[in-house]
Amino acid sequence: MLKKCIIFTMVVTLASRVSSLYLETFHTGIWKVAEDVQHTLNLSLRISANDSMEENTEAFIENPRSLLIVTAVPDADWKLQFVNSSAVFTAREVLEGATKNITFSGYYWGFTHLAFYLTRNDLDPNFENRTLLRDDLEIVVDRASRIVDIAFISVGSVAVFFNNINMGAQLNIDMILKVLKKPIGPLCGFLSQFICMPTITWMMGKLLFTDPLYRLGLFTFGCSPGGTGSNFWTLMFDGDINLSITMTAISTIAAMAMMPLWMFTLGSSLLEENNNIKIPFSNLAISLVTLTIPVCLGILIRFKRPNWAETGKKVLKPFSLCILLFFMIVGTYNSYKAVIMMTGQMILAGFLVALSGYTLGALFAKLFCLGKPQVIAVSIETAMQNPGVAFILLKLSLESPYSDLSSVPIIATLFVTGPPLILFYFLYQLVKKFCGCCRGEEEAQQTISSPQTPAGEEEAFVPGEDVKEIGIKFKEMSMR
């Protein structure tokens, strides 16, 4: 009985000595690191300085080769990649205050809570479960700027600039003036794009996301104006390109007033801790300039060098398709981490937002009795906002990586919009070629030339001279 009491006393004494251990880390609080770069965290396992320090030290002196292992455990294994997640100390090294290190790299953008556990302790014969040493370190993985980002933006911008010149060379200035004189199409786009879409994206965010960052990102995209992508897709599907470009310019101007209205009302409620939302007016102005200047150059080419415009018409659609594929393929590769971070809710939200845009635009256009090319233009213009404006707004308003995380729902929306449109375009071309039920390009262009003629209405028939003469002769014969 006495022997058992002595053994029990020794175990309790060892346990109390081990409980006096504490861990020093040479980074505390929040540590911001760049993605895909190896970082070293230095650790030191020490004995607490207290009244019983001499007694606690005896066990380490008597067993200098005994091992103690400290293991770093993230709140999610996939957030960090460890070269080594554990540091091994001997009892002698603990006494000497030796420093060991843990090496890791941040893979996904965002926040990782890191806890440190004592997972092995040879000084305690009854040690089984891990013992928490500290859990006050937060790793913030920030997105790194890469050369491929600059190359992607540069090549894409140059390609879009020259394609906009070519599109401008195919425009009919008379038709654009008709649109401006009777702006039924832009009115449809305004109602669906700046009244319905912000409301829908706000409700989608509330229903599908719990994270306020994701809600704000989706809502910001819903408040953005139309972009040049809508012009390309309108062209590909034989829509009214005159109306599409006019709507893009008008929506960009309108966004300078409508975006602040929505962001400072519903937008501020989505992220209460960050009320410093900054509207990218300069980016909106740049978007407007990068659209209007090349289009005006194209119109000038149409008047000065009509043969150049005819040559450009032959390559307009193939070159536009190449640009769309470039942005889809290279953009997906460049943002592959955001694609991997997509959740089912994000994909569902992106699909519903895109579907709502196409549907609302088409319904408003049909409600105002517009023709098929105009319905296509309004529908695509409503569904395809300018993602650059949304990205810049989030960058200006939120610190990294908050801005990158809030952009993931936007990328998800673009991801579920682009590939299906490519597939649908090829199916559309097959049906138009083999079925014969779709109008050809020439007929579509004829419809484009009268963008504001309501569907179902025919122009008044004015009899020609020959018809009048036949009527007179028929009347004379009846009188005889």
C-alpha positions as CSV (number, residue, x, y, z in Angstrom):
1,M,0.0,0.0,0.0
2,L,2.9,2.3,0.9
3,K,4.6,1.5,-2.4
4,K,1.5,2.4,-4.4
5,C,1.2,5.7,-2.6
6,I,4.8,6.5,-3.4
7,I,4.3,5.7,-7.1
8,F,1.1,7.9,-7.2
9,T,3.0,10.7,-5.5
10,M,5.8,10.5,-8.1
11,V,3.3,10.6,-11.0
12,V,1.5,13.6,-9.6
13,T,4.8,15.4,-9.0
14,L,5.9,14.8,-12.6
15,A,2.6,15.9,-13.9
16,S,2.7,19.1,-11.9
17,R,6.3,19.7,-13.1
18,V,5.2,19.2,-16.7
19,S,2.2,21.5,-16.3
20,S,4.7,24.3,-15.6
21,L,5.8,24.3,-19.2
22,Y,5.0,27.2,-21.5
23,L,5.7,27.9,-25.2
24,E,7.3,31.0,-26.6
25,T,6.6,31.9,-30.3
26,F,8.5,34.6,-32.0
27,H,5.3,35.8,-33.8
28,T,2.2,36.6,-31.8
29,G,-1.2,38.0,-32.5
30,I,-1.7,38.4,-36.3
31,W,1.0,37.4,-38.7
32,K,0.5,38.3,-42.3
33,V,2.4,36.2,-44.9
34,A,2.5,36.1,-48.7
35,E,1.0,33.1,-50.4
36,D,3.1,30.2,-51.8
37,V,6.2,31.4,-49.9
38,Q,7.8,29.3,-47.1
39,H,7.9,30.9,-43.7
40,T,9.7,29.8,-40.5
41,L,8.1,30.1,-37.1
42,N,10.6,29.8,-34.2
43,L,9.5,28.1,-31.0
44,S,11.1,27.7,-27.6
45,L,9.7,25.4,-24.9
46,R,10.5,26.7,-21.4
47,I,9.8,26.0,-17.7
48,S,7.8,28.5,-15.9
49,A,9.6,30.6,-13.3
50,N,7.7,30.0,-10.0
51,D,8.3,28.9,-6.5
52,S,8.7,25.3,-7.4
53,M,11.0,25.8,-10.3
54,E,13.8,23.9,-8.7
55,E,11.6,20.9,-8.2
56,N,10.3,21.1,-11.7
57,T,13.8,21.2,-13.1
58,E,14.9,18.0,-11.4
59,A,12.9,15.8,-13.7
60,F,14.6,17.4,-16.8
61,I,18.1,17.1,-15.2
62,E,17.5,13.5,-14.3
63,N,16.2,12.6,-17.8
64,P,18.1,14.8,-20.3
65,R,17.3,12.7,-23.4
66,S,13.6,12.5,-22.8
67,L,11.7,13.9,-25.7
68,L,8.9,16.5,-25.8
69,I,7.2,17.3,-29.1
70,V,5.2,20.4,-29.8
71,T,2.8,20.3,-32.8
72,A,1.1,23.2,-34.6
73,V,-2.5,22.5,-35.5
74,P,-4.4,24.8,-37.9
75,D,-8.2,25.2,-37.6
76,A,-8.4,23.6,-41.1
77,D,-5.7,21.4,-42.6
78,W,-6.2,22.6,-46.2
79,K,-5.4,26.2,-45.4
80,L,-1.6,25.8,-44.8
81,Q,1.0,23.5,-46.2
82,F,3.6,22.3,-43.7
83,V,7.1,21.2,-44.4
84,N,7.2,20.2,-40.7
85,S,4.4,20.8,-38.3
86,S,6.2,19.5,-35.2
87,A,9.2,20.6,-33.2
88,V,11.1,18.0,-31.2
89,F,12.8,19.1,-27.9
90,T,14.9,17.1,-25.5
91,A,14.7,17.8,-21.8
92,R,18.2,19.2,-22.0
93,E,17.2,21.6,-24.8
94,V,14.2,22.7,-22.7
95,L,16.6,23.6,-19.9
96,E,18.9,25.4,-22.2
97,G,16.1,27.4,-23.9
98,A,16.9,26.0,-27.3
99,T,14.9,27.3,-30.3
100,K,13.3,25.0,-32.9
101,N,11.3,26.0,-35.9
102,I,8.2,25.0,-37.9
103,T,8.2,25.7,-41.6
104,F,5.0,26.2,-43.6
105,S,3.6,28.1,-46.6
106,G,0.2,29.7,-47.0
107,Y,-1.8,28.2,-49.9
108,Y,-5.3,29.7,-49.7
109,W,-6.1,33.3,-49.0
110,G,-7.7,34.1,-45.7
111,F,-7.2,33.5,-42.0
112,T,-6.0,30.5,-40.2
113,H,-6.1,30.1,-36.4
114,L,-3.0,28.2,-35.2
115,A,-2.9,26.3,-31.9
116,F,0.1,24.6,-30.4
117,Y,-0.1,21.3,-28.4
118,L,2.3,19.2,-26.5
119,T,1.8,15.9,-28.3
120,R,4.6,13.8,-26.7
121,N,6.1,13.9,-23.2
122,D,8.4,11.2,-22.1
123,L,8.8,12.7,-18.7
124,D,5.2,11.7,-17.9
125,P,4.6,7.9,-18.1
126,N,0.8,8.4,-18.2
127,F,0.8,11.1,-20.9
128,E,-1.8,10.1,-23.5
129,N,-3.8,13.1,-24.8
130,R,-2.3,16.3,-26.2
131,T,-2.0,19.3,-24.0
132,L,-2.8,22.8,-25.3
133,L,0.1,25.2,-24.8
134,R,-1.2,28.3,-26.6
135,D,-3.7,29.2,-29.3
136,D,-3.3,33.0,-29.8
137,L,-1.6,33.1,-33.2
138,E,-3.5,33.9,-36.4
139,I,-1.9,33.5,-39.8
140,V,-3.2,35.8,-42.5
141,V,-2.4,34.6,-46.0
142,D,-2.3,37.4,-48.5
143,R,-2.5,37.2,-52.3
144,A,0.9,37.8,-53.9
145,S,1.3,39.9,-57.0
146,R,2.6,37.8,-59.9
147,I,4.0,38.5,-63.3
148,V,1.2,36.5,-64.9
149,D,-1.3,39.0,-63.4
150,I,0.4,41.9,-65.2
151,A,0.7,39.9,-68.5
152,F,-2.9,38.8,-68.3
153,I,-4.2,42.4,-67.8
154,S,-1.8,43.9,-70.4
155,V,-2.6,41.4,-73.2
156,G,-6.3,41.4,-72.5
157,S,-6.5,45.2,-72.4
158,V,-4.7,45.6,-75.8
159,A,-6.9,42.9,-77.4
160,V,-10.1,44.5,-76.1
161,F,-8.9,48.0,-77.3
162,F,-8.4,46.9,-80.9
163,N,-11.6,44.8,-80.9
164,N,-13.6,47.8,-79.7
165,I,-12.1,49.8,-82.6
166,N,-13.3,47.1,-85.0
167,M,-16.7,47.0,-83.4
168,G,-16.9,50.8,-83.7
169,A,-16.1,50.5,-87.4
170,Q,-19.2,48.3,-87.9
171,L,-21.7,50.7,-86.1
172,N,-24.3,52.7,-87.7
173,I,-24.3,56.2,-86.3
174,D,-27.8,56.9,-87.5
175,M,-29.1,53.9,-85.5
176,I,-27.3,55.1,-82.4
177,L,-28.9,58.5,-82.7
178,K,-32.3,56.8,-83.1
179,V,-31.6,54.9,-79.8
180,L,-30.7,58.1,-78.0
181,K,-33.8,60.0,-79.4
182,K,-36.1,57.2,-78.3
183,P,-34.2,55.4,-75.5
184,I,-36.6,52.5,-74.9
185,G,-33.7,49.9,-74.9
186,P,-31.5,51.8,-72.4
187,L,-34.6,52.4,-70.2
188,C,-35.2,48.6,-70.1
189,G,-31.6,48.1,-69.3
190,F,-31.6,50.7,-66.5
191,L,-34.7,49.3,-64.8
192,S,-33.4,45.7,-64.9
193,Q,-29.7,46.5,-64.2
194,F,-29.9,49.2,-61.5
195,I,-33.3,48.4,-59.8
196,C,-33.8,44.7,-60.0
197,M,-30.2,43.3,-60.0
198,P,-29.0,45.0,-56.8
199,T,-32.2,43.9,-55.0
200,I,-31.8,40.3,-56.2
201,T,-28.1,40.0,-55.3
202,W,-28.8,41.5,-51.8
203,M,-31.5,38.9,-51.2
204,M,-29.3,36.1,-52.6
205,G,-26.5,37.0,-50.3
206,K,-28.8,37.1,-47.3
207,L,-30.3,33.7,-48.1
208,L,-27.2,31.8,-49.2
209,F,-24.3,33.2,-47.3
210,T,-23.5,33.7,-43.6
211,D,-20.2,35.4,-44.2
212,P,-20.7,39.2,-44.6
213,L,-17.7,39.4,-47.0
214,Y,-19.4,37.0,-49.5
215,R,-22.6,39.0,-49.2
216,L,-20.9,42.3,-49.9
217,G,-19.0,40.8,-52.9
218,L,-22.1,39.5,-54.6
219,F,-24.0,42.6,-53.9
220,T,-21.2,44.8,-55.3
221,F,-21.2,42.9,-58.5
222,G,-25.0,43.3,-58.8
223,C,-24.7,47.1,-58.5
224,S,-22.0,47.3,-61.2
225,P,-22.7,48.7,-64.7
226,G,-22.4,46.7,-68.0
227,G,-19.0,45.9,-69.4
228,T,-17.5,45.2,-72.8
229,G,-18.1,41.5,-72.3
230,S,-21.8,42.2,-73.0
231,N,-20.9,43.9,-76.3
232,F,-18.9,40.8,-77.4
233,W,-21.6,38.3,-76.5
234,T,-24.3,40.5,-78.1
235,L,-22.2,40.5,-81.3
236,M,-21.7,36.7,-81.1
237,F,-25.5,36.0,-80.8
238,D,-26.5,38.4,-83.6
239,G,-28.0,41.0,-81.2
240,D,-28.2,44.7,-81.7
241,I,-24.6,45.8,-81.2
242,N,-25.6,49.5,-81.7
243,L,-28.0,49.2,-78.8
244,S,-25.5,47.2,-76.7
245,I,-22.7,49.7,-76.9
246,T,-25.0,52.6,-76.3
247,M,-26.4,50.8,-73.2
248,T,-22.9,50.1,-71.9
249,A,-21.9,53.8,-72.1
250,I,-25.2,55.0,-70.5
251,S,-25.1,52.4,-67.7
252,T,-21.5,53.3,-66.9
253,I,-22.5,57.0,-66.6
254,A,-25.6,56.0,-64.5
255,A,-23.4,53.9,-62.2
256,M,-21.7,57.0,-60.9
257,A,-24.9,57.9,-59.1
258,M,-26.6,54.5,-58.7
259,M,-23.6,52.6,-57.1
260,P,-23.2,55.1,-54.3
261,L,-27.0,55.0,-53.7
262,W,-27.1,51.3,-53.3
263,M,-23.7,50.9,-51.5
264,F,-24.4,53.4,-48.8
265,T,-27.9,52.0,-48.2
266,L,-28.1,48.2,-48.5
267,G,-24.4,47.8,-48.9
268,S,-23.4,49.3,-45.6
269,S,-25.8,47.0,-43.8
270,L,-23.9,43.9,-45.1
271,L,-20.6,44.9,-43.5
272,E,-21.3,46.9,-40.4
273,E,-17.7,46.9,-39.2
274,N,-16.5,48.5,-42.4
275,N,-18.6,51.6,-43.3
276,N,-15.8,53.2,-45.2
277,I,-17.0,52.0,-48.6
278,K,-15.3,53.8,-51.5
279,I,-16.9,54.1,-54.9
280,P,-14.3,53.8,-57.7
281,F,-15.4,56.9,-59.6
282,S,-12.0,57.1,-61.4
283,N,-12.3,53.4,-62.5
284,L,-15.8,54.1,-63.8
285,A,-14.5,57.1,-65.8
286,I,-11.6,55.0,-67.1
287,S,-14.1,52.2,-68.2
288,L,-16.2,54.8,-70.0
289,V,-13.1,56.3,-71.8
290,T,-11.7,52.9,-72.8
291,L,-15.1,52.1,-74.4
292,T,-15.9,55.4,-76.1
293,I,-12.4,56.3,-77.5
294,P,-11.8,53.1,-79.5
295,V,-15.4,53.0,-80.6
296,C,-15.1,56.6,-81.8
297,L,-11.9,55.7,-83.6
298,G,-13.8,52.8,-85.3
299,I,-16.6,55.1,-86.4
300,L,-14.0,57.5,-87.8
301,I,-12.4,54.6,-89.8
302,R,-15.8,53.7,-91.1
303,F,-16.1,57.2,-92.7
304,K,-12.5,57.7,-93.8
305,R,-11.5,54.2,-94.7
306,P,-14.7,52.1,-95.5
307,N,-12.6,49.4,-97.1
308,W,-10.7,48.9,-93.7
309,A,-14.1,48.5,-92.0
310,E,-15.2,45.9,-94.5
311,T,-11.9,44.0,-93.9
312,G,-12.4,44.2,-90.2
313,K,-15.9,42.9,-90.4
314,K,-14.6,39.5,-91.7
315,V,-12.5,38.9,-88.6
316,L,-14.7,40.6,-86.0
317,K,-16.5,37.5,-84.7
318,P,-13.6,35.1,-84.8
319,F,-11.4,37.6,-83.0
320,S,-14.1,38.4,-80.4
321,L,-14.4,34.6,-79.8
322,C,-10.7,34.3,-79.3
323,I,-10.8,37.2,-76.7
324,L,-13.6,35.5,-74.8
325,L,-11.8,32.2,-74.8
326,F,-8.5,33.9,-73.7
327,F,-10.2,35.6,-70.7
328,M,-12.0,32.4,-69.8
329,I,-9.0,30.1,-69.9
330,V,-6.2,32.3,-68.8
331,G,-8.5,34.1,-66.2
332,T,-9.4,30.7,-64.7
333,Y,-5.8,29.6,-64.5
334,N,-4.8,33.0,-63.0
335,S,-7.5,32.7,-60.3
336,Y,-7.4,29.0,-59.9
337,K,-7.3,29.3,-56.1
338,A,-10.5,31.3,-56.1
339,V,-12.1,28.6,-58.3
340,I,-11.0,25.9,-55.8
341,M,-12.4,28.0,-52.9
342,M,-15.8,28.1,-54.4
343,T,-18.6,26.5,-52.4
344,G,-21.8,25.0,-53.6
345,Q,-23.7,28.1,-52.3
346,M,-21.4,30.4,-54.4
347,I,-22.0,28.4,-57.6
348,L,-25.8,28.4,-56.9
349,A,-25.7,32.1,-56.2
350,G,-23.8,32.8,-59.4
351,F,-26.1,30.7,-61.5
352,L,-29.2,32.3,-60.0
353,V,-27.8,35.8,-60.5
354,A,-26.9,35.2,-64.1
355,L,-30.3,33.6,-64.8
356,S,-32.1,36.5,-63.2
357,G,-30.2,39.0,-65.3
358,Y,-31.0,37.2,-68.6
359,T,-34.6,36.7,-67.7
360,L,-35.3,40.2,-66.4
361,G,-33.6,41.9,-69.3
362,A,-35.6,39.8,-71.8
363,L,-38.9,40.4,-69.9
364,F,-38.4,44.1,-69.8
365,A,-37.5,44.2,-73.5
366,K,-40.5,42.1,-74.4
367,L,-42.7,44.3,-72.2
368,F,-41.7,47.3,-74.3
369,C,-42.3,45.3,-77.5
370,L,-38.7,45.3,-78.8
371,G,-37.5,43.0,-81.5
372,K,-35.4,39.9,-81.1
373,P,-32.0,41.5,-81.6
374,Q,-32.9,44.2,-79.0
375,V,-34.2,41.5,-76.6
376,I,-30.8,39.7,-76.9
377,A,-28.9,43.0,-76.3
378,V,-30.9,44.0,-73.3
379,S,-30.8,40.5,-71.8
380,I,-27.0,40.1,-72.1
381,E,-26.4,43.6,-71.0
382,T,-28.3,43.1,-67.8
383,A,-26.7,39.8,-66.9
384,M,-23.1,40.7,-67.7
385,Q,-21.9,43.4,-65.3
386,N,-18.4,44.9,-65.3
387,P,-16.4,42.8,-62.9
388,G,-13.5,45.2,-62.9
389,V,-15.6,47.9,-61.2
390,A,-16.6,45.5,-58.5
391,F,-13.0,44.3,-57.9
392,I,-11.7,47.8,-57.6
393,L,-14.4,48.9,-55.2
394,L,-13.6,46.0,-52.9
395,K,-9.9,46.6,-53.2
396,L,-10.4,50.3,-52.2
397,S,-12.8,49.5,-49.4
398,L,-11.3,46.4,-47.7
399,E,-7.8,45.4,-46.7
400,S,-6.2,42.3,-48.2
401,P,-7.1,39.5,-47.9
402,Y,-10.6,40.6,-47.0
403,S,-11.0,42.1,-50.5
404,D,-9.8,38.8,-52.2
405,L,-12.2,36.7,-50.1
406,S,-15.1,39.0,-50.9
407,S,-14.2,38.6,-54.6
408,V,-14.7,34.8,-54.7
409,P,-18.5,35.0,-55.2
410,I,-17.9,37.4,-58.2
411,I,-15.4,34.9,-59.7
412,A,-17.9,32.1,-59.1
413,T,-20.6,34.1,-61.0
414,L,-18.2,34.7,-63.9
415,F,-17.2,31.1,-63.9
416,V,-20.8,29.8,-64.2
417,T,-21.7,32.4,-66.8
418,G,-18.8,32.1,-69.3
419,P,-18.4,28.4,-70.1
420,P,-22.2,27.8,-70.5
421,L,-22.4,30.7,-72.9
422,I,-19.5,29.2,-75.0
423,L,-21.3,25.9,-75.1
424,F,-24.6,27.5,-75.9
425,Y,-23.0,29.6,-78.7
426,F,-21.6,26.5,-80.5
427,L,-25.0,24.9,-80.2
428,Y,-26.6,28.0,-81.5
429,Q,-24.3,28.0,-84.5
430,L,-25.1,24.3,-85.2
431,V,-28.8,24.9,-85.0
432,K,-28.6,28.0,-87.3
433,K,-26.5,26.1,-89.8
434,F,-28.4,22.8,-90.0
435,C,-31.9,23.5,-88.7
436,G,-32.6,26.7,-90.7
437,C,-35.0,27.9,-88.0
438,C,-32.8,30.8,-86.9
439,R,-32.4,33.9,-89.0
440,G,-29.1,34.4,-90.8
441,E,-26.7,37.2,-90.1
442,E,-28.0,39.4,-93.0
443,E,-31.5,39.3,-91.7
444,A,-30.3,40.0,-88.2
445,Q,-28.4,43.0,-89.4
446,Q,-31.5,44.3,-91.2
447,T,-33.4,44.1,-87.9
448,I,-30.5,45.9,-86.2
449,S,-31.0,48.8,-88.6
450,S,-34.4,49.6,-86.9
451,P,-33.8,48.9,-83.3
452,Q,-36.7,50.7,-81.9
453,T,-39.5,49.2,-84.1
454,P,-41.8,47.3,-81.8
455,A,-42.1,43.6,-82.5
456,G,-45.3,42.7,-84.4
457,E,-45.8,46.1,-85.9
458,E,-45.3,46.7,-89.6
459,E,-44.4,50.0,-91.3
460,A,-47.2,51.8,-93.1
461,F,-47.6,50.6,-96.7
462,V,-47.3,53.4,-99.2
463,P,-48.6,52.5,-102.7
464,G,-46.2,53.0,-105.5
465,E,-47.0,54.7,-108.9
466,D,-47.6,51.4,-110.7
467,V,-50.1,50.3,-108.1
468,K,-51.9,53.7,-108.3
469,E,-52.2,53.4,-112.1
470,I,-53.7,49.9,-111.9
471,G,-56.3,51.2,-109.4
472,I,-57.3,54.0,-111.8
473,K,-57.7,51.7,-114.7
474,F,-59.7,49.2,-112.7
475,K,-62.0,52.1,-111.6
476,E,-62.5,53.2,-115.2
477,M,-63.4,49.7,-116.3
478,S,-66.0,49.3,-113.6
479,M,-67.7,52.6,-114.5
480,R,-68.1,51.4,-118.1
